Amino acid sequence: MTATRVLVLNSGSSSVKYQLLDMRDSSRLAVGLVERIGEETSRLKHTPLTGGGAESREREEPMADHEAALKAVARELAADGLGLDSPELAAIGHRVVHGGLKFTAPTVIDDVVLAEIQRLVPVAPLHNPANITGIRTAQALRPDLPQVAVFDTAFHTTMPESAARYAMDVKTADEHRVRRYGFHGTSHAYVSRETAKLLGKAPEDVNVIVLHLGNGASASAVRGGLCVDTSMGLTPLEGLVMGTRSGDMDPAVIFHLARVGGMSVDEIDILLNKKSGLIGLCGDNDMREIRRRIDEGDQEAALAFDIYIHRLKKYIGAYYAVLGRVDAIAFTAGVGENAAPVREAAVAGLEELGLAVDGALNSVRSDEARLISPEYARVAVAVVPTDEELEIATQTYALVGDRNA
């Protein structure tokens, strides 16, 4: 029997997102989420997508750890005839947030690879430990199956040193691996490639600015299919204004808060990562709620929106300069795909750069990739729904192929 299925796992500290895909046509066979792992009651929501229906099943029960969670997922899949013991399963693809400089492509996981992912925990303390737990659990369930790591940072390893280096003492930076790594790489890779397809061109012939705007947000400058700059840095804190993260800030703010405010390093970390950005500016990190408040005349929400857009425009202009020639700007992720006012405001006033948005096209709600710029615009403006799970599955299957062919 031909093995064409890939299970994609995205393991968080207390959650597991998963999708099972058939790579013959990139179709989804099942999707699901386990939440509150390790708490008194965990929750699993599973949706089979075979047999013409998509009715979800939900269950709540204690799941002490990721092993218990994945065993529960395996039972749900087996109930639909999609069990992990199926000979049709070719591999398990894992999202791994930080791959450093060593991992520039999807990689079959062995003990050496796992040790290197562990070594990178100090630069990704919130993400890599959970990713490792998911990998080890999946290995225990299917030790015979290829497990593949797909790294958020990999797409950005093509950045030149001029973009990747911080202007600090080189010896100190190298000793502590301080440099710009970037994140959301699977999304930027997928969207830049799909944008080229939308334009009817090959990726190597297109320069794209990708704006991944969700609760976490990042921008990238992609020249001929290769990333040459991105907004996130050593961690996902750098760059754009986000839902709860500050983005770019004078580093001396940290010294000031420590010396004058008496705040600890941990308190400042929590402040900038979880209590800043939109939620810090106006108390909301949901763009829909912010726009509702603006429509009702809320000045606090209006200022938060203006700060968000101001930072976004700065990055569009900066990456225009980095690329020299821009063929398209692509909006993606939750805000980028759904918030028409954000897209309109982001390019407003940039007509001299060849950018414009058609109001009617911009207001259309669709799950399809589409152009929202008028025909006369020199630079295409696109909305391209991201699909990180499909990208992980595609990279995983391309690496392991059909073991049974």
VEXDREN-2710 file (C-alpha; in Angstrom, 1 decimal):
% VEXDREN-2710
k/r/px/py/pz
1/MET/0.0/0.0/0.0
2/THR/1.3/3.5/-0.9
3/ALA/2.1/5.7/2.1
4/THR/1.0/9.2/1.2
5/ARG/-0.3/10.6/4.5
6/VAL/1.5/13.0/6.8
7/LEU/0.5/13.9/10.3
8/VAL/1.5/17.5/11.3
9/LEU/2.0/18.2/15.0
10/ASN/2.4/21.6/16.5
11/SER/3.1/21.1/20.2
12/GLY/2.8/24.0/22.6
13/SER/3.5/24.0/26.3
14/SER/0.0/22.9/27.2
15/SER/-1.5/22.1/23.8
16/VAL/-1.2/20.1/20.6
17/LYS/-2.6/21.2/17.3
18/TYR/-2.7/18.5/14.6
19/GLN/-3.7/17.8/11.0
20/LEU/-3.6/14.7/8.9
21/LEU/-3.1/15.3/5.2
22/ASP/-3.1/13.1/2.1
23/MET/-0.2/14.4/0.0
24/ARG/-1.6/12.9/-3.3
25/ASP/-3.9/16.0/-3.5
26/SER/-2.9/17.9/-0.3
27/SER/-6.4/17.2/1.2
28/ARG/-7.1/17.3/4.9
29/LEU/-8.4/14.1/6.4
30/ALA/-8.7/15.3/10.0
31/VAL/-7.9/18.3/12.1
32/GLY/-7.9/18.8/15.9
33/LEU/-6.7/20.5/19.0
34/VAL/-5.9/19.4/22.5
35/GLU/-5.9/22.1/25.1
36/ARG/-5.1/22.4/28.8
37/ILE/-2.7/19.5/28.9
38/GLY/-1.6/18.9/32.5
39/GLU/-4.5/20.6/34.0
40/GLU/-7.4/19.0/36.0
41/THR/-9.5/18.7/32.9
42/SER/-8.1/18.7/29.3
43/ARG/-10.1/19.3/26.2
44/LEU/-9.8/17.6/22.8
45/LYS/-11.7/18.8/19.7
46/HIS/-11.4/16.5/16.7
47/THR/-12.9/17.1/13.3
48/PRO/-12.8/14.3/10.7
49/LEU/-13.0/15.6/7.1
50/THR/-13.7/12.3/5.3
51/GLY/-17.0/10.7/4.3
52/GLY/-18.6/14.0/3.2
53/GLY/-19.0/15.4/6.7
54/ALA/-17.1/17.7/9.1
55/GLU/-18.9/17.2/12.4
56/SER/-16.6/17.8/15.3
57/ARG/-16.3/15.6/18.4
58/GLU/-15.3/17.1/21.7
59/ARG/-14.2/15.3/24.9
60/GLU/-13.0/16.5/28.3
61/GLU/-10.9/14.3/30.5
62/PRO/-7.6/14.6/32.4
63/MET/-4.5/14.4/30.2
64/ALA/-1.5/14.5/32.4
65/ASP/1.1/15.1/29.7
66/HIS/1.7/15.2/25.9
67/GLU/2.0/11.4/25.8
68/ALA/-1.6/11.1/27.1
69/ALA/-2.7/13.8/24.7
70/LEU/-1.2/12.1/21.7
71/LYS/-2.6/8.8/22.7
72/ALA/-6.1/10.4/22.8
73/VAL/-5.5/11.9/19.4
74/ALA/-4.5/8.5/18.1
75/ARG/-7.7/7.0/19.4
76/GLU/-9.8/9.7/17.7
77/LEU/-8.0/9.1/14.4
78/ALA/-8.4/5.4/14.7
79/ALA/-12.1/5.8/15.2
80/ASP/-12.3/7.3/11.8
81/GLY/-10.1/4.6/10.2
82/LEU/-7.1/7.0/10.2
83/GLY/-5.0/5.4/13.0
84/LEU/-1.3/6.1/13.5
85/ASP/-0.7/2.4/12.9
86/SER/-1.9/2.8/9.3
87/PRO/0.6/1.7/6.6
88/GLU/-0.6/4.8/4.7
89/LEU/1.1/7.1/7.1
90/ALA/4.4/8.1/5.6
91/ALA/5.8/10.5/8.3
92/ILE/5.1/12.8/11.1
93/GLY/6.1/16.5/10.6
94/HIS/6.8/18.6/13.6
95/ARG/6.8/22.4/13.8
96/VAL/9.9/23.4/15.6
97/VAL/10.2/27.1/16.4
98/HIS/14.0/27.6/16.6
99/GLY/16.6/25.8/14.5
100/GLY/19.4/28.4/14.9
101/LEU/21.9/28.5/12.0
102/LYS/22.4/24.8/11.8
103/PHE/19.0/23.8/10.4
104/THR/18.3/25.5/7.1
105/ALA/15.9/22.9/5.7
106/PRO/13.5/20.2/6.9
107/THR/15.4/17.6/8.8
108/VAL/14.8/13.9/9.7
109/ILE/15.0/13.8/13.5
110/ASP/17.6/11.6/15.2
111/ASP/19.3/11.8/18.5
112/VAL/21.9/14.3/17.2
113/VAL/19.2/16.6/15.8
114/LEU/17.2/16.4/19.0
115/ALA/20.2/17.3/21.0
116/GLU/20.8/20.4/18.9
117/ILE/17.2/21.5/19.2
118/GLN/17.7/21.0/23.0
119/ARG/20.8/23.2/22.8
120/LEU/18.8/26.0/21.3
121/VAL/16.3/26.1/24.3
122/PRO/18.0/29.2/25.8
123/VAL/17.1/31.2/22.7
124/ALA/13.6/29.8/22.5
125/PRO/12.7/28.9/26.1
126/LEU/8.9/29.1/25.6
127/HIS/8.7/27.0/22.4
128/ASN/11.5/24.5/21.8
129/PRO/10.9/22.5/25.1
130/ALA/7.3/21.9/24.0
131/ASN/8.4/21.0/20.5
132/ILE/10.9/18.5/21.9
133/THR/8.2/16.9/24.1
134/GLY/5.9/16.5/21.1
135/ILE/8.7/14.9/19.1
136/ARG/9.7/12.4/21.9
137/THR/6.1/11.4/22.4
138/ALA/5.5/10.8/18.7
139/GLN/8.7/8.8/18.5
140/ALA/7.5/6.6/21.4
141/LEU/4.2/6.0/19.6
142/ARG/5.7/5.3/16.2
143/PRO/9.5/4.6/16.6
144/ASP/9.6/3.1/13.1
145/LEU/8.2/6.2/11.4
146/PRO/10.3/9.1/10.0
147/GLN/9.9/12.1/12.2
148/VAL/10.7/15.4/10.5
149/ALA/11.4/18.8/12.0
150/VAL/10.3/21.9/10.0
151/PHE/11.8/25.0/11.5
152/ASP/10.2/28.4/11.8
153/THR/13.7/30.0/11.4
154/ALA/14.9/28.0/8.4
155/PHE/13.4/30.2/5.6
156/HIS/15.2/33.2/7.1
157/THR/18.7/31.7/7.1
158/THR/19.3/33.1/3.6
159/MET/19.5/36.6/5.1
160/PRO/22.9/38.3/4.4
161/GLU/25.0/39.0/7.5
162/SER/24.3/42.7/7.0
163/ALA/20.7/42.0/7.9
164/ALA/21.2/39.2/10.4
165/ARG/23.9/40.8/12.6
166/TYR/23.2/43.3/15.4
167/ALA/25.7/46.1/15.7
168/MET/27.2/44.9/18.9
169/ASP/30.5/43.4/20.0
170/VAL/31.1/40.4/17.7
171/LYS/32.8/38.2/20.3
172/THR/29.9/38.6/22.8
173/ALA/27.3/38.1/20.1
174/ASP/28.9/34.9/18.9
175/GLU/29.5/33.5/22.3
176/HIS/25.8/33.9/23.2
177/ARG/24.4/33.3/19.7
178/VAL/22.9/36.8/19.6
179/ARG/21.7/37.6/16.1
180/ARG/18.5/38.0/14.1
181/TYR/16.9/34.6/13.3
182/GLY/13.3/35.5/12.3
183/PHE/10.2/33.4/12.8
184/HIS/6.9/32.5/11.0
185/GLY/9.2/31.1/8.3
186/THR/6.9/28.4/7.1
187/SER/4.2/31.1/6.5
188/HIS/6.5/33.5/4.7
189/ALA/7.8/30.7/2.5
190/TYR/4.3/29.5/1.6
191/VAL/2.8/33.0/1.0
192/SER/5.7/34.3/-1.0
193/ARG/5.5/31.3/-3.3
194/GLU/1.8/31.5/-3.6
195/THR/2.0/35.2/-4.4
196/ALA/4.3/34.4/-7.3
197/LYS/1.8/31.8/-8.5
198/LEU/-1.0/34.4/-8.3
199/LEU/1.0/36.7/-10.5
200/GLY/1.7/33.9/-13.0
201/LYS/5.4/33.9/-12.4
202/ALA/8.1/31.7/-10.9
203/PRO/9.2/32.5/-7.3
204/GLU/12.7/33.3/-8.5
205/ASP/11.4/36.1/-10.8
206/VAL/9.4/37.9/-8.0
207/ASN/10.2/40.3/-5.2
208/VAL/7.6/40.2/-2.4
209/ILE/7.0/41.9/0.9
210/VAL/5.1/39.5/3.0
211/LEU/3.1/40.8/6.0
212/HIS/2.1/38.1/8.4
213/LEU/-0.4/39.9/10.6
214/GLY/-1.9/37.8/13.4
215/ASN/-1.7/38.1/17.2
216/GLY/2.0/37.6/16.5
217/ALA/3.1/39.7/13.5
218/SER/6.1/39.8/11.2
219/ALA/7.2/41.2/7.9
220/SER/9.7/39.8/5.4
221/ALA/11.5/41.0/2.3
222/VAL/11.7/38.1/-0.2
223/ARG/13.9/38.5/-3.3
224/GLY/13.6/35.8/-5.9
225/GLY/12.2/33.3/-3.5
226/LEU/14.9/33.9/-0.8
227/CYS/14.4/35.9/2.4
228/VAL/16.8/38.9/2.6
229/ASP/15.3/40.5/5.7
230/THR/12.6/39.9/8.3
231/SER/11.3/41.9/11.2
232/MET/11.6/39.4/14.1
233/GLY/15.0/39.0/15.5
234/LEU/16.7/36.9/18.2
235/THR/13.2/36.3/19.6
236/PRO/9.7/37.0/18.2
237/LEU/9.6/40.3/20.3
238/GLU/11.3/42.5/17.7
239/GLY/9.5/44.2/14.8
240/LEU/5.9/45.1/14.2
241/VAL/3.3/46.1/16.9
242/MET/1.6/42.8/17.8
243/GLY/-1.4/41.7/19.9
244/THR/0.5/41.6/23.2
245/ARG/4.2/42.2/22.1
246/SER/5.7/45.7/21.9
247/GLY/7.8/45.1/18.8
248/ASP/10.7/47.6/18.2
249/MET/11.7/49.6/21.2
250/ASP/14.7/51.5/22.4
251/PRO/16.7/48.8/24.4
252/ALA/17.4/51.5/27.0
253/VAL/13.7/51.3/28.0
254/ILE/14.6/48.0/29.7
255/PHE/17.5/49.6/31.7
256/HIS/15.2/52.5/32.6
257/LEU/12.4/50.2/33.9
258/ALA/15.0/48.2/35.9
259/ARG/16.8/51.2/37.4
260/VAL/14.0/53.7/37.8
261/GLY/10.9/51.4/37.9
262/GLY/12.6/48.8/40.1
263/MET/11.3/46.0/37.8
264/SER/13.0/42.6/37.6
265/VAL/14.1/41.1/34.3
266/ASP/11.2/38.6/34.5
267/GLU/8.7/41.4/35.1
268/ILE/10.0/43.4/32.1
269/ASP/9.9/40.2/30.0
270/ILE/6.2/39.7/30.9
271/LEU/5.5/43.4/30.3
272/LEU/6.9/43.5/26.8
273/ASN/5.8/40.1/25.6
274/LYS/2.3/39.7/27.2
275/LYS/1.1/43.2/28.3
276/SER/2.3/45.4/25.5
277/GLY/1.4/45.9/21.8
278/LEU/-2.3/46.5/21.2
279/ILE/-3.4/45.1/24.5
280/GLY/-1.1/47.4/26.3
281/LEU/-2.2/50.4/24.3
282/CYS/-5.9/50.0/24.5
283/GLY/-6.8/46.9/26.5
284/ASP/-7.8/44.8/23.4
285/ASN/-5.7/42.6/21.1
286/ASP/-8.6/41.6/18.9
287/MET/-8.6/43.8/15.8
288/ARG/-12.3/43.3/15.3
289/GLU/-13.0/44.7/18.7
290/ILE/-10.6/47.6/18.2
291/ARG/-12.3/48.6/14.9
292/ARG/-15.7/48.4/16.6
293/ARG/-14.5/50.7/19.3
294/ILE/-13.0/53.1/16.7
295/ASP/-16.4/53.2/14.9
296/GLU/-18.0/54.2/18.3
297/GLY/-15.5/57.1/18.7
298/ASP/-13.1/55.5/21.1
299/GLN/-9.9/57.6/21.0
300/GLU/-7.7/55.1/22.8
301/ALA/-8.5/52.4/20.3
302/ALA/-8.0/54.9/17.4
303/LEU/-4.5/55.7/18.7
304/ALA/-3.6/52.1/19.1
305/PHE/-4.7/51.4/15.5
306/ASP/-2.6/54.4/14.3
307/ILE/0.5/53.2/16.1
308/TYR/0.0/49.7/14.6
309/ILE/-0.3/51.1/11.1
310/HIS/2.6/53.6/11.5
311/ARG/5.0/50.7/12.3
312/LEU/3.6/48.6/9.5
313/LYS/4.2/51.5/7.0
314/LYS/7.7/51.9/8.2
315/TYR/8.5/48.3/7.5
316/ILE/6.9/48.4/4.0
317/GLY/9.0/51.4/3.2
318/ALA/12.2/49.9/4.6
319/TYR/11.7/46.6/2.8
320/TYR/10.9/48.5/-0.4
321/ALA/14.3/50.1/0.0
322/VAL/16.0/46.7/0.7
323/LEU/14.5/45.0/-2.3
324/GLY/14.9/47.9/-4.7
325/ARG/12.1/46.5/-6.9
326/VAL/8.8/45.2/-5.4
327/ASP/6.4/43.2/-7.5
328/ALA/3.9/42.5/-4.8
329/ILE/2.9/43.0/-1.2
330/ALA/1.0/40.1/0.4
331/PHE/-1.2/40.3/3.5
332/THR/-1.7/37.1/5.4
333/ALA/-2.7/35.5/8.7
334/GLY/-5.8/36.4/10.8
335/VAL/-5.6/40.2/10.7
336/GLY/-3.9/40.3/7.2
337/GLU/-6.5/38.1/5.7
338/ASN/-9.6/39.5/7.3
339/ALA/-9.1/43.1/8.3
340/ALA/-9.8/45.3/5.3
341/PRO/-9.3/48.5/7.2
342/VAL/-5.7/47.4/8.1
343/ARG/-4.9/46.7/4.5
344/GLU/-6.3/50.0/3.3
345/ALA/-4.6/52.0/5.9
346/ALA/-1.2/50.3/5.5
347/VAL/-0.8/51.4/1.8
348/ALA/-2.7/54.7/2.0
349/GLY/-0.4/57.5/1.0
350/LEU/2.1/55.2/-0.7
351/GLU/0.9/55.9/-4.2
352/GLU/4.3/57.3/-5.2
353/LEU/5.6/53.8/-4.5
354/GLY/3.1/52.3/-6.9
355/LEU/0.8/51.0/-4.2
356/ALA/-2.9/51.3/-4.1
357/VAL/-5.9/49.3/-2.9
358/ASP/-9.2/49.0/-4.8
359/GLY/-12.0/49.6/-2.2
360/ALA/-14.5/47.2/-3.7
361/LEU/-11.9/44.4/-4.1
362/ASN/-10.5/45.0/-0.6
363/SER/-13.9/44.6/1.0
364/VAL/-14.6/41.2/-0.5
365/ARG/-14.4/38.3/2.1
366/SER/-12.9/35.2/0.6
367/ASP/-10.7/32.2/1.5
368/GLU/-9.0/32.4/-1.9
369/ALA/-5.8/34.1/-2.8
370/ARG/-6.6/37.3/-4.6
371/LEU/-5.4/40.7/-5.8
372/ILE/-7.0/43.8/-4.2
373/SER/-5.0/46.4/-6.1
374/PRO/-6.5/48.3/-9.2
375/GLU/-5.2/47.3/-12.6
376/TYR/-3.2/50.5/-13.0
377/ALA/-1.1/49.9/-9.8
378/ARG/2.5/49.3/-10.5
379/VAL/2.9/47.0/-7.4
380/ALA/0.3/44.2/-6.9
381/VAL/-1.4/44.1/-3.5
382/ALA/-2.6/40.6/-2.6
383/VAL/-4.4/38.7/0.1
384/VAL/-2.9/35.2/0.4
385/PRO/-4.3/32.9/3.1
386/THR/-1.4/31.2/4.8
387/ASP/-1.3/27.4/5.3
388/GLU/1.5/26.5/7.6
389/GLU/0.3/23.0/8.2
390/LEU/0.3/22.3/4.4
391/GLU/3.7/23.8/4.1
392/ILE/5.0/21.6/6.9
393/ALA/3.4/18.5/5.3
394/THR/4.7/19.4/1.9
395/GLN/8.3/19.9/3.2
396/THR/8.0/16.7/5.2
397/TYR/6.8/14.5/2.4
398/ALA/9.3/16.0/-0.1
399/LEU/12.0/14.9/2.3
400/VAL/10.9/11.4/3.1
401/GLY/9.0/10.6/-0.1
402/ASP/7.1/7.3/-0.3
403/ARG/9.0/4.8/1.8
404/ASN/6.9/2.0/0.4
405/ALA/7.1/2.9/-3.3
END
